Amino acid sequence: MADVVKFATEWPNYLYIATALASGTMLIWPALRRTGGSSLSPHEATLMINRRDALVLDLRSAEDFRKAHIINARNLPVAELESRAGELQKHRTKPVIVCDEGLRSGAATLRKLGFEEVYTLSGGVAAWQQAGLPVEK
């Protein structure tokens, strides 16, 4: 054990160890972020919609939804989420992508209601449009 401590504290060795730890952390950081905070970029959301038939749930107001929304998205304002959650029960085992203008309360509420896979669209509908993806008006 003393040899390990001596090795780790000698001049160039601690720099090598620090570099290895820093690069290892940078390599696993994306995986750690993905499991804790479940947000998707517009590109990742598109893949999830196309490959896994994800439900896109727009939690913005009905007025904002009418202005522009992701094609085939369902509108359910966040204020009505708990009272109308029964409408979504058949989608409970499907991935759900939430658009809620940066608020995470809707995604947290869905998880609390027992939805297995809930993701937030990073940047919301604005990021979707900025990526050049289609919307309905």
C-alpha positions in Angstrom: 0.0 0.0 0.0 2.8 2.4 0.8 4.3 1.8 -2.6 1.0 2.9 -4.3 0.9 6.1 -2.2 4.5 6.8 -3.0 3.9 6.2 -6.7 0.8 8.4 -6.8 2.5 11.3 -5.0 5.7 11.5 -7.1 6.2 14.4 -9.4 5.0 13.3 -12.9 2.8 10.4 -11.7 0.1 12.5 -10.0 -0.3 14.5 -13.1 -0.9 11.3 -15.1 -3.3 10.1 -12.6 -5.2 13.4 -12.5 -5.3 13.4 -16.4 -6.7 9.8 -16.4 -9.4 10.6 -13.9 -10.4 13.8 -15.7 -10.6 12.1 -19.1 -12.5 9.1 -17.6 -15.0 11.5 -16.1 -15.5 13.3 -19.4 -16.1 9.9 -21.1 -18.8 8.8 -18.7 -20.4 12.2 -18.1 -22.9 11.9 -21.0 -24.1 8.5 -19.7 -24.5 9.9 -16.2 -26.4 13.0 -17.5 -28.8 10.8 -19.6 -29.9 8.6 -16.7 -30.5 11.5 -14.3 -32.0 14.2 -16.4 -34.0 12.7 -19.2 -33.9 15.4 -21.9 -33.6 14.9 -25.6 -32.3 17.1 -28.4 -34.7 17.6 -31.3 -32.7 15.0 -33.3 -32.9 12.4 -30.5 -36.6 13.1 -30.1 -37.1 12.5 -33.9 -35.3 9.1 -33.6 -37.5 8.2 -30.6 -40.7 9.1 -32.4 -39.7 7.2 -35.6 -38.2 4.1 -34.0 -40.2 3.7 -30.8 -43.5 5.4 -31.7 -43.1 7.9 -28.8 -46.0 10.1 -27.8 -45.3 13.8 -28.0 -47.2 15.6 -25.3 -47.3 19.4 -25.6 -48.0 20.9 -22.1 -48.2 24.5 -23.3 -51.4 26.5 -23.3 -53.9 25.7 -26.0 -53.2 29.2 -27.5 -49.5 28.4 -27.9 -50.3 25.0 -29.2 -52.5 26.5 -31.9 -49.7 28.8 -33.0 -47.3 25.9 -33.8 -46.8 22.4 -32.5 -44.9 19.3 -33.5 -46.8 17.1 -36.0 -49.1 14.6 -34.2 -48.4 16.1 -30.8 -51.2 16.0 -28.2 -52.0 19.1 -26.3 -52.6 18.8 -22.6 -51.9 22.0 -20.6 -49.7 21.4 -17.6 -52.4 22.9 -15.3 -54.8 20.1 -16.4 -52.3 17.3 -16.4 -53.2 15.5 -13.2 -57.0 15.8 -13.7 -56.8 14.5 -17.3 -54.1 11.9 -16.9 -56.6 9.2 -17.5 -56.7 10.1 -21.2 -53.1 9.0 -21.4 -53.3 5.7 -19.6 -53.0 3.6 -22.8 -49.6 5.3 -23.5 -48.2 4.5 -20.0 -45.6 2.0 -21.3 -44.6 4.0 -24.3 -41.9 6.7 -24.3 -43.4 10.1 -23.7 -41.7 13.3 -25.0 -42.8 16.4 -23.1 -42.7 19.9 -24.6 -43.3 22.4 -21.8 -41.2 25.5 -22.5 -38.3 24.5 -20.2 -40.4 23.6 -17.1 -39.8 20.1 -15.8 -42.8 19.9 -13.6 -44.9 18.2 -16.3 -42.3 15.4 -16.8 -42.1 15.0 -13.0 -45.8 14.8 -12.7 -46.0 12.1 -15.4 -43.3 10.1 -13.6 -45.3 10.4 -10.4 -48.4 9.1 -12.2 -46.5 6.0 -13.2 -45.3 6.7 -16.7 -42.3 4.6 -17.3 -40.3 6.6 -19.8 -40.6 10.4 -19.8 -38.3 12.7 -21.6 -38.2 16.4 -22.0 -37.6 18.0 -25.4 -34.6 20.2 -24.7 -35.4 23.7 -25.9 -39.1 22.9 -26.5 -40.9 23.6 -29.8 -38.6 26.6 -30.4 -35.5 24.3 -30.6 -37.5 21.9 -32.8 -38.3 24.7 -35.3 -34.7 26.0 -35.1 -33.5 22.5 -36.1 -35.6 22.9 -39.2 -38.1 20.2 -38.3 -41.7 20.4 -39.4 -44.6 21.9 -37.3 -48.3 22.2 -37.7 -50.0 25.5 -37.4 
